[in-house]
């Protein structure tokens, strides 16, 4: 009798695990879809976990997200990345990503463990809108985790060629003109406590350039 009771209990536990494996990934994916859908167009969300019951503790093996357009404050994006920190791997993309003052196009984000790597195309017109003190911007150097941009600056009717450096500072992504006291005009492009930006680089593409960044999430 006792043996039958043990087998019955084991069978019930196995049944619960099977049901959880079938249902929990879909529920987690729908919750993430609903959260992202408040700020953009969701094309695909996929969550995998084995055993799936660990999703109850917000642990996942992998998360895949495909977005059409995503528009949100950098703080909300950082919170979403903070939630994704418990996923072993994350592969996300967005055709258009509006976070803070800058618009990124064909953006991709890859996470393995705590390491983040991302890329996106920045058009000259989008950069002019974000970096108000530079026109006709183009990248001229990329080394040591920093990106140097060159453009035309206008002030009180005067025009001059000015370089600006995009770099990680205290975990944030900051751009500042390379002039005396240029730090006064520094502009923060991205800053969130969940994400620490470590380096940035770029290559030229038609109409703009492709930016690559690396960092960690915690």
C-alpha positions in Angstrom: 0.0 0.0 0.0 2.8 2.4 0.9 4.6 1.5 -2.3 1.5 2.4 -4.3 1.2 5.7 -2.5 4.8 6.6 -3.3 4.3 5.6 -7.0 1.1 7.7 -7.1 2.8 10.7 -5.6 5.8 10.4 -8.0 3.3 10.1 -10.9 1.6 13.3 -9.8 4.9 15.2 -9.5 5.9 13.9 -13.0 2.5 15.0 -14.4 2.9 18.5 -12.8 6.4 18.8 -14.4 5.1 17.7 -17.8 2.2 20.2 -17.7 4.6 23.0 -16.5 7.0 22.1 -19.4 4.1 22.5 -21.8 2.5 25.6 -20.5 5.1 27.8 -18.6 7.3 28.8 -21.6 4.3 30.0 -23.5 3.0 32.0 -20.5 6.4 33.6 -19.9 6.6 34.5 -23.6 3.2 36.1 -23.5 4.0 38.1 -20.4 7.2 39.5 -22.1 5.2 40.1 -25.3 2.6 42.1 -23.4 5.3 44.2 -21.6 7.2 45.0 -24.8 4.0 45.6 -26.7 3.2 48.6 -24.5 6.2 50.4 -26.2 6.3 48.9 -29.7 5.4 46.4 -32.3 6.3 42.8 -31.3 7.0 40.4 -34.2 8.2 37.3 -32.2 8.9 36.3 -28.6 10.2 32.8 -27.7 11.2 31.6 -24.2 12.8 28.2 -23.5 13.7 26.6 -20.2 14.3 23.1 -18.9 13.0 22.3 -16.5 10.3 24.9 -17.2 9.4 25.2 -13.6 12.4 27.4 -13.0 10.5 30.1 -14.9 8.6 30.6 -11.7 11.9 32.0 -10.3 12.4 34.1 -13.5 15.1 31.8 -14.8 15.3 30.9 -18.5 17.7 29.1 -20.8 17.1 31.4 -23.8 14.9 34.4 -24.9 14.4 35.5 -28.5 12.7 38.8 -29.2 12.0 40.3 -32.7 10.6 43.8 -32.7 9.3 46.1 -35.6 9.7 49.4 -33.7 10.4 50.0 -30.0 10.1 53.4 -28.5 10.7 53.8 -24.8 12.8 55.6 -22.1 16.2 54.1 -21.6 15.2 53.4 -18.0 12.4 51.1 -19.2 14.7 49.3 -21.7 17.2 48.9 -18.9 14.6 47.4 -16.6 13.7 44.9 -19.4 17.3 44.0 -19.8 17.6 43.7 -16.0 14.8 41.1 -16.1 16.6 39.3 -19.0 19.7 39.1 -16.8 18.4 35.8 -15.5 18.3 34.3 -19.0 21.4 32.4 -20.0 21.1 33.8 -23.5 19.2 36.6 -25.2 18.9 37.4 -28.9 16.9 40.5 -29.6 16.4 42.7 -32.7 14.4 45.8 -33.6 14.0 47.4 -37.0 13.8 50.8 -35.3 14.8 51.5 -31.7 14.1 54.9 -30.2 15.7 55.1 -26.7 16.6 58.5 -25.3 17.6 61.1 -27.9 19.0 58.7 -30.5 17.2 56.5 -33.1 18.9 53.2 -33.9 18.0 51.2 -37.0 18.3 47.4 -37.6 19.5 47.1 -34.0 20.6 43.7 -32.6 21.4 42.7 -29.0 23.1 39.5 -28.0 23.6 38.3 -24.4 25.5 35.3 -23.2 25.8 35.0 -19.5 26.3 38.6 -18.2 28.1 39.7 -21.4 26.3 42.0 -23.8 27.1 42.9 -27.4 25.0 45.0 -29.7 25.0 46.7 -33.0 22.9 49.2 -34.9 22.9 51.6 -37.9 22.9 55.3 -37.1 22.0 57.6 -40.0 23.5 61.1 -40.3 20.1 62.7 -40.0 19.3 60.8 -36.8 22.6 61.7 -35.3 22.2 65.4 -36.1 18.9 65.3 -34.3 20.5 63.7 -31.2 23.9 65.5 -31.1 22.7 69.1 -31.5 26.1 70.7 -31.8 27.3 68.7 -34.8 26.2 68.7 -38.5 27.5 66.5 -41.4 28.7 63.9 -38.9 30.9 60.9 -39.8 33.1 58.5 -37.8 36.8 59.1 -38.3 38.4 56.9 -35.7 37.6 53.9 -33.6 40.1 52.6 -31.1 40.5 51.7 -27.4 36.7 51.4 -26.9 36.1 54.9 -28.1 34.6 56.4 -31.2 35.6 59.7 -32.7 33.1 61.6 -34.8 33.8 64.7 -37.0 31.2 67.3 -38.0 30.5 70.9 -38.4 29.6 73.0 -35.4 27.7 76.3 -35.5 27.7 78.9 -32.8 26.8 82.6 -33.0 27.0 82.5 -36.7 30.4 80.9 -36.8 31.1 77.5 -38.3 34.0 75.2 -37.5 35.0 71.6 -37.9 34.8 69.9 -34.5 35.6 66.3 -33.3 33.5 64.6 -30.7 34.2 61.5 -28.7 31.7 58.8 -27.9 32.8 56.7 -25.0 31.8 54.7 -21.9 31.9 56.8 -18.7 30.9 55.2 -15.4 28.9 52.6 -17.3 27.0 55.1 -19.4 27.4 56.0 -23.1 28.4 59.7 -23.4 29.3 62.0 -26.3 31.3 65.2 -25.8 33.0 67.7 -28.2 36.9 67.6 -28.2 37.3 71.2 -27.3 38.4 73.0 -24.1 35.6 72.6 -21.5 33.9 70.2 -23.9 32.6 68.2 -21.0 30.1 71.0 -20.3 28.4 70.1 -23.5 28.5 66.4 -22.9 25.4 64.5 -23.9 24.4 61.2 -22.3 23.1 58.8 -25.0 22.3 55.9 -22.7 22.5 55.4 -18.9 20.9 52.7 -16.8 21.9 50.9 -13.6 21.2 47.5 -15.0 23.7 47.9 -17.9 27.3 48.8 -17.9 28.6 50.0 -21.3 32.3 49.1 -21.7 33.3 50.0 -25.3 32.0 51.4 -28.6 33.2 51.3 -32.2 31.8 51.9 -35.7 32.3 51.4 -39.4 31.0 53.5 -42.3 27.9 52.3 -44.2 25.9 54.2 -46.9 24.0 57.1 -45.3 25.6 56.7 -41.9 27.6 54.2 -39.9 27.2 50.9 -38.1 27.9 51.1 -34.3 29.0 48.2 -32.2 29.0 48.2 -28.4 29.9 45.8 -25.6 29.0 45.7 -22.0 27.6 43.7 -19.1 24.2 43.4 -17.6 23.5 42.8 -13.9 
